[in-house]
Amino acid sequence: MWASDDVSGASLDHNLVVQARKIEVGYFRRMKVYTKIKLHPWMKTIKTRWVDVNKGDTKSPDYRSRLVGMEFNDGVDPSLFAGTPPLEALRAIISLAGSTEGTGANKKIMINDVKRAYFHAKVTRDIYVEVPKEDLEDSDGDVVGKLELCLYGTRDAALNWQKTVQAHLESLGFTSSKAFPNIYHHPVRDISTLVHGDD
């Protein structure tokens, strides 16, 4: 097998790619991203592909592999996309943190990252995906993965993730900003947060 970095185009070490893909398949199994079911002729199956990158360098490699769906955008539907906050939204958060009103010196800015974020959002329709060969060892190969959780590369994954975050934050008492829907504020605890999905 030969693989290249999907960002830089550089050649990647075969053994490190195999290890990175095993880690990703492990996440798929632990989080139950899909259920393997028998393939039927009526199923519209979305092809998948591996995206391999070295987030390190040649001396300190940090290989990451992600399985993505290749569901093509075959029509215009703005409701399928998650909102991306404008730069002014980040400025608003920083301005709030720098303000002397309220708790003053006790204010902090935190940056948090949710790994494999889309795997935390449930699918809202029946989606069948091609199972990678790295996850076929316990089946005869005549199977597809029925998604239970969202997969990168499917059309509504970003929107489902955004709705999941919104529901979670609102359950904790946050309210969404009217000007920037990606900014949430907790009036009792005086916490503001900006949500941005970069994938």
Residue frames relative to the residue before (quaternion, step in Angstrom):
aa qw qx qy qz dx dy dz
M 1.0000 0.0000 0.0000 0.0000 0.00 0.00 0.00
W 0.1225 -0.7663 0.6276 0.0628 3.53 -1.10 0.76
A 0.0032 0.7975 -0.6030 0.0167 3.57 -0.94 0.84
S 0.1651 -0.7610 0.6178 0.1091 3.51 -1.23 0.59
D 0.5960 -0.5609 0.4423 0.3668 3.53 -1.26 0.55
D 0.4029 -0.7499 0.4750 0.2230 3.58 -0.68 1.10
V 0.6575 0.4692 -0.3180 0.4964 3.60 1.24 -0.17
S 0.8117 0.2830 -0.1302 0.4940 3.58 0.69 -1.10
G 0.4274 -0.7052 0.4622 0.3263 3.59 1.15 -0.54
A 0.4704 0.6882 -0.4338 0.3419 3.61 1.29 -0.08
S 0.5585 -0.5887 0.4644 0.3548 3.58 -1.20 0.56
L 0.2287 -0.7720 0.5821 0.1134 3.55 -1.10 0.78
D 0.5473 -0.6082 0.4720 0.3283 3.54 -1.20 0.64
H 0.5163 -0.6856 0.4284 0.2824 3.58 -0.71 1.15
N 0.6973 0.4865 -0.2891 0.4399 3.61 0.78 -0.99
L 0.6624 0.4954 -0.3092 0.4692 3.59 1.01 -0.74
V 0.6087 0.5296 -0.3477 0.4776 3.58 1.12 -0.63
V 0.6360 0.5276 -0.3239 0.4608 3.59 0.95 -0.89
Q 0.6584 0.5050 -0.3088 0.4650 3.61 0.94 -0.87
A 0.6631 0.5090 -0.3072 0.4548 3.59 0.91 -0.91
R 0.6631 0.4958 -0.3095 0.4676 3.58 1.00 -0.77
K 0.6092 0.5425 -0.3486 0.4616 3.59 1.09 -0.67
I 0.6261 0.5320 -0.3312 0.4641 3.57 1.01 -0.80
E 0.6727 0.4942 -0.2985 0.4626 3.59 0.91 -0.91
V 0.6390 0.5023 -0.3298 0.4802 3.60 0.96 -0.79
G 0.6036 0.5575 -0.3476 0.4517 3.60 1.08 -0.67
Y 0.6373 0.5049 -0.3184 0.4873 3.59 1.03 -0.79
F 0.6259 0.5443 -0.3391 0.4440 3.58 0.93 -0.86
R 0.6987 0.4726 -0.2751 0.4613 3.56 0.90 -0.92
R 0.6790 0.4969 -0.3007 0.4490 3.60 0.86 -0.93
M 0.7511 0.3850 -0.2120 0.4927 3.57 0.91 -0.88
K 0.3335 -0.7697 0.4815 0.2539 3.59 1.32 -0.11
V 0.0358 0.8369 -0.5398 0.0833 3.53 0.81 1.12
Y 0.7973 -0.0180 -0.0021 0.6034 3.58 1.03 -0.71
T 0.3370 -0.6819 0.6067 0.2310 3.49 -1.37 0.34
K 0.3682 -0.7248 0.5351 0.2297 3.58 -0.83 0.95
I 0.0436 0.7856 -0.6139 0.0636 3.54 -0.84 1.05
K 0.6367 -0.5314 0.3956 0.3946 3.55 -1.27 0.40
L 0.4568 -0.6757 0.5169 0.2598 3.53 -1.04 0.87
H 0.0905 -0.7732 0.6265 0.0379 3.57 -0.97 0.94
P 0.6237 -0.5883 0.3584 0.3694 3.61 -1.03 0.69
W 0.6704 0.5244 -0.3049 0.4273 3.62 1.07 -0.66
M 0.5656 0.6283 -0.3818 0.3736 3.60 1.22 -0.28
K 0.2700 -0.7093 0.6261 0.1790 3.54 -0.99 0.88
T 0.1099 -0.8305 0.5460 0.0146 3.57 -0.35 1.27
I 0.3189 -0.7344 0.5735 0.1732 3.55 -0.93 1.00
K 0.4147 -0.6986 0.5259 0.2519 3.56 -0.84 0.98
T 0.2082 -0.7586 0.6041 0.1275 3.55 -1.25 0.52
R 0.0521 -0.7685 0.6349 0.0601 3.54 -1.29 0.31
W 0.4681 -0.6517 0.5214 0.2904 3.51 -1.29 0.44
V 0.1460 -0.7220 0.6678 0.1065 3.53 -1.15 0.76
D 0.0654 -0.8163 0.5732 -0.0298 3.56 -0.49 1.26
V 0.0650 0.7940 -0.6017 0.0565 3.58 -0.89 0.92
N 0.2886 -0.6972 0.6219 0.2093 3.53 -1.28 0.47
K 0.1952 -0.8116 0.5430 0.0915 3.57 -0.31 1.25
G 0.6327 0.4790 -0.3330 0.5093 3.56 1.30 0.01
D 0.5063 -0.5942 0.4807 0.3994 3.56 -0.95 -0.91
T 0.7436 -0.4034 0.2620 0.4644 3.62 -1.22 -0.11
K 0.6815 0.4747 -0.2940 0.4731 3.62 1.07 -0.65
S 0.7854 0.1250 -0.0552 0.6038 3.58 1.06 -0.77
P 0.0713 -0.8409 0.5354 0.0337 3.60 0.34 1.19
D 0.0494 -0.7599 0.6480 0.0113 3.54 -1.19 0.71
Y 0.0662 -0.8484 0.5251 -0.0007 3.54 0.30 1.31
R 0.0308 -0.7642 0.6442 0.0039 3.53 -1.09 0.85
S 0.0731 -0.7773 0.6241 0.0291 3.53 -0.99 0.87
R 0.0429 -0.7857 0.6171 -0.0015 3.53 -0.98 0.88
L 0.3079 -0.7209 0.5911 0.1899 3.54 -0.96 0.93
V 0.0354 -0.8128 0.5813 -0.0152 3.58 -0.74 1.03
G 0.4475 -0.6573 0.5368 0.2821 3.52 -1.21 0.60
M 0.2635 -0.7529 0.5811 0.1613 3.55 -1.17 0.55
E 0.1564 0.7836 -0.5763 0.1716 3.54 0.67 1.17
F 0.3109 -0.7973 0.4916 0.1613 3.54 -0.44 1.19
N 0.4609 -0.6486 0.5370 0.2801 3.50 -1.16 0.72
D 0.0122 0.8430 -0.5358 0.0458 3.56 -0.17 1.27
G 0.7817 0.1485 -0.1331 0.5909 3.55 1.15 0.57
V 0.4936 -0.6501 0.4886 0.3082 3.54 -1.22 0.42
D 0.1915 0.7526 -0.6098 0.1586 3.56 -0.78 1.08
P 0.2542 -0.8197 0.4931 0.1425 3.61 0.05 1.28
S 0.6005 0.5925 -0.3685 0.3905 3.61 1.13 -0.52
L 0.6032 0.5892 -0.3574 0.4015 3.60 1.23 -0.27
F 0.6890 0.4961 -0.2779 0.4494 3.60 1.18 -0.30
A 0.4271 -0.6677 0.5456 0.2720 3.54 -1.11 0.73
G 0.5225 -0.6479 0.4569 0.3137 3.53 -1.08 0.74
T 0.2290 -0.7372 0.6189 0.1453 3.53 -1.11 0.74
P 0.3835 -0.7463 0.4830 0.2504 3.60 -0.56 1.06
P 0.4548 -0.6708 0.5033 0.2997 3.58 -1.01 0.73
L 0.6960 -0.4658 0.3423 0.4261 3.56 -1.27 0.31
E 0.5968 0.5844 -0.3588 0.4167 3.60 1.08 -0.68
A 0.5995 0.5612 -0.3654 0.4383 3.61 1.13 -0.60
L 0.6498 0.4893 -0.3124 0.4906 3.59 0.99 -0.81
R 0.6329 0.5286 -0.3300 0.4595 3.58 0.99 -0.80
A 0.6256 0.5396 -0.3355 0.4526 3.59 1.05 -0.77
I 0.6495 0.5084 -0.3129 0.4709 3.61 0.97 -0.86
I 0.6726 0.4858 -0.2995 0.4710 3.59 0.89 -0.91
S 0.6278 0.5333 -0.3276 0.4629 3.58 1.04 -0.77
L 0.6442 0.5126 -0.3190 0.4696 3.59 0.98 -0.83
A 0.6652 0.4982 -0.3040 0.4658 3.59 0.97 -0.85
G 0.7088 0.4574 -0.2625 0.4684 3.60 1.05 -0.71
S 0.5063 0.6654 -0.4143 0.3595 3.58 1.25 -0.21
T 0.4009 -0.7173 0.5174 0.2390 3.57 -1.09 0.68
E 0.5102 0.6362 -0.4337 0.3833 3.60 1.24 -0.02
G 0.7838 0.3358 -0.2402 0.4640 3.56 -1.23 0.44
T 0.8514 -0.1557 0.1200 0.4863 3.58 -0.86 -0.98
G 0.3460 -0.7987 0.4523 0.1943 3.59 1.26 -0.02
A 0.8741 0.0337 0.0037 0.4845 3.53 -0.74 -1.15
N 0.6224 0.5701 -0.3459 0.4098 3.61 1.17 -0.36
K 0.5057 0.6638 -0.4279 0.3472 3.60 1.22 -0.07
K 0.0798 -0.7880 0.6104 0.0068 3.53 -1.08 0.83
I 0.2615 -0.7125 0.6222 0.1919 3.52 -1.31 0.43
M 0.0576 -0.7900 0.6104 0.0032 3.56 -0.88 1.01
I 0.1621 -0.7393 0.6418 0.1236 3.53 -1.20 0.59
N 0.0498 -0.8046 0.5915 -0.0146 3.56 -0.73 1.09
D 0.1637 -0.7765 0.6030 0.0814 3.53 -1.12 0.68
V 0.2213 -0.7515 0.6069 0.1344 3.56 -0.92 0.91
K 0.2974 -0.7661 0.5444 0.1680 3.56 -0.54 1.16
R 0.8368 0.0264 -0.0740 0.5418 3.52 -0.98 0.95
A 0.0140 -0.8768 0.4804 -0.0171 3.51 0.97 1.01
Y 0.6735 0.5238 -0.3222 0.4101 3.59 0.83 -0.92
F 0.5924 0.5778 -0.3730 0.4196 3.60 1.14 -0.47
H 0.6334 0.5225 -0.3347 0.4623 3.61 1.26 -0.11
A 0.6617 0.4694 -0.3029 0.5001 3.59 1.28 -0.06
K 0.3893 -0.7237 0.5224 0.2277 3.56 -0.91 0.93
V 0.5054 -0.6280 0.4938 0.3263 3.54 -1.18 0.63
T 0.3035 -0.7659 0.5452 0.1552 3.55 -1.19 0.58
R 0.7420 0.2414 -0.1803 0.5989 3.57 1.31 0.23
D 0.5789 -0.5603 0.4438 0.3923 3.59 -1.23 0.23
I 0.0598 0.7831 -0.6128 0.0870 3.56 -0.69 1.15
Y 0.1179 -0.7829 0.6099 0.0356 3.55 -0.88 1.03
V 0.0743 -0.8149 0.5748 0.0038 3.56 -0.79 1.03
E 0.5822 -0.5549 0.4771 0.3542 3.49 -1.33 0.50
V 0.3244 -0.7350 0.5631 0.1934 3.60 -0.86 0.98
P 0.4360 -0.7042 0.4811 0.2872 3.62 -0.78 0.92
K 0.6186 -0.5688 0.3867 0.3797 3.57 -1.12 0.63
E 0.5925 0.5854 -0.3606 0.4199 3.61 1.16 -0.55
D 0.7458 0.3464 -0.2078 0.5297 3.61 1.23 -0.31
L 0.5386 0.6407 -0.3937 0.3800 3.60 1.18 0.46
E 0.3951 0.7680 -0.4532 0.2207 3.60 1.22 -0.02
D 0.7509 0.3655 -0.2187 0.5048 3.62 1.08 -0.57
S 0.7105 0.3804 -0.2716 0.5261 3.61 1.18 0.40
D 0.5994 -0.6153 0.3903 0.3314 3.55 -1.26 0.40
G 0.6035 -0.5905 0.3511 0.4048 3.59 1.23 0.06
D 0.6512 0.4910 -0.3169 0.4841 3.60 1.22 -0.33
V 0.4963 0.6438 -0.4177 0.4059 3.55 0.93 0.98
V 0.1869 -0.7197 0.6488 0.1617 3.52 -1.40 0.25
G 0.4228 -0.6698 0.5353 0.2933 3.54 -1.28 0.24
K 0.2164 -0.7396 0.6235 0.1321 3.58 -0.74 1.07
L 0.3739 -0.7671 0.4743 0.2163 3.56 -0.41 1.23
E 0.1980 -0.7369 0.6376 0.1061 3.52 -1.12 0.88
L 0.7592 0.1928 -0.0906 0.6150 3.53 1.19 -0.75
C 0.6391 -0.5624 0.3673 0.3747 3.56 -1.21 0.45
L 0.2114 -0.7565 0.6117 0.0943 3.51 -1.21 0.68
Y 0.5321 -0.6068 0.4844 0.3377 3.54 -1.01 0.84
G 0.7644 0.3536 -0.2668 0.4686 3.56 -0.98 0.86
T 0.5989 0.4832 -0.3918 0.5044 3.59 1.23 0.04
R 0.6502 -0.6170 0.2894 0.3359 3.53 -0.97 0.95
D 0.8030 0.3121 -0.1621 0.4812 3.61 0.84 -0.84
A 0.3392 0.7699 -0.4872 0.2340 3.62 1.23 0.23
A 0.6674 0.5051 -0.3129 0.4490 3.61 0.87 -0.89
L 0.6628 0.4992 -0.3055 0.4671 3.58 0.93 -0.86
N 0.6525 0.5078 -0.3179 0.4641 3.61 0.95 -0.85
W 0.6327 0.5182 -0.3288 0.4722 3.59 1.03 -0.77
Q 0.6547 0.5142 -0.3184 0.4534 3.59 0.90 -0.89
K 0.6568 0.5028 -0.3071 0.4706 3.59 0.97 -0.83
T 0.6272 0.5370 -0.3303 0.4573 3.59 1.06 -0.76
V 0.6563 0.4976 -0.3036 0.4792 3.58 0.94 -0.90
Q 0.6545 0.5222 -0.3165 0.4459 3.58 0.90 -0.92
A 0.6655 0.4992 -0.3057 0.4631 3.60 0.87 -0.93
H 0.6562 0.5145 -0.3135 0.4542 3.58 0.98 -0.85
L 0.6871 0.4790 -0.2914 0.4621 3.58 0.83 -0.96
E 0.6544 0.5039 -0.3185 0.4652 3.60 0.97 -0.80
S 0.6273 0.5308 -0.3414 0.4563 3.61 1.08 -0.64
L 0.6793 0.4652 -0.2782 0.4948 3.58 1.26 -0.46
G 0.6419 -0.5580 0.3128 0.4227 3.59 1.30 0.03
F 0.4833 0.6500 -0.4497 0.3765 3.61 1.23 0.19
T 0.1804 -0.7443 0.6279 0.1386 3.55 -1.25 0.49
S 0.4664 -0.6872 0.4927 0.2599 3.53 -1.14 0.71
S 0.5042 -0.6499 0.4850 0.2969 3.56 -1.09 0.79
K 0.4668 -0.6669 0.5000 0.2954 3.57 -1.06 0.73
A 0.6815 0.4855 -0.2885 0.4655 3.60 1.00 -0.79
F 0.7915 0.0825 -0.0104 0.6055 3.60 0.95 -0.93
P 0.2931 -0.8042 0.4866 0.1747 3.63 -0.08 1.22
N 0.6346 0.5365 -0.3357 0.4436 3.61 1.20 -0.33
I 0.6276 0.4744 -0.3468 0.5106 3.60 1.29 -0.01
Y 0.0996 -0.7871 0.6083 0.0225 3.54 -0.91 1.01
H 0.1210 -0.7873 0.6019 0.0561 3.55 -1.11 0.71
H 0.2275 -0.7353 0.6240 0.1351 3.54 -1.09 0.84
P 0.3259 -0.8060 0.4563 0.1896 3.61 -0.20 1.24
V 0.6633 0.5080 -0.3171 0.4487 3.61 1.02 -0.68
R 0.7775 0.3344 -0.1719 0.5042 3.59 0.87 -0.95
D 0.3313 -0.7721 0.4735 0.2645 3.59 1.34 -0.10
I 0.3932 0.6763 -0.5052 0.3645 3.54 0.80 1.15
S 0.0859 -0.7634 0.6383 0.0487 3.55 -0.99 0.88
T 0.0116 -0.8007 0.5988 -0.0122 3.55 -1.02 0.80
L 0.2348 -0.7405 0.6153 0.1336 3.54 -1.17 0.68
V 0.1758 -0.7866 0.5865 0.0800 3.56 -0.85 0.98
H 0.0773 0.7926 -0.5989 0.0851 3.55 -0.78 1.04
G 0.1922 -0.7654 0.6052 0.1049 3.55 -0.82 1.03
D 0.1768 -0.8359 0.5145 0.0731 3.56 -0.49 1.16
D 0.6141 0.5592 -0.3640 0.4215 3.61 1.21 0.10
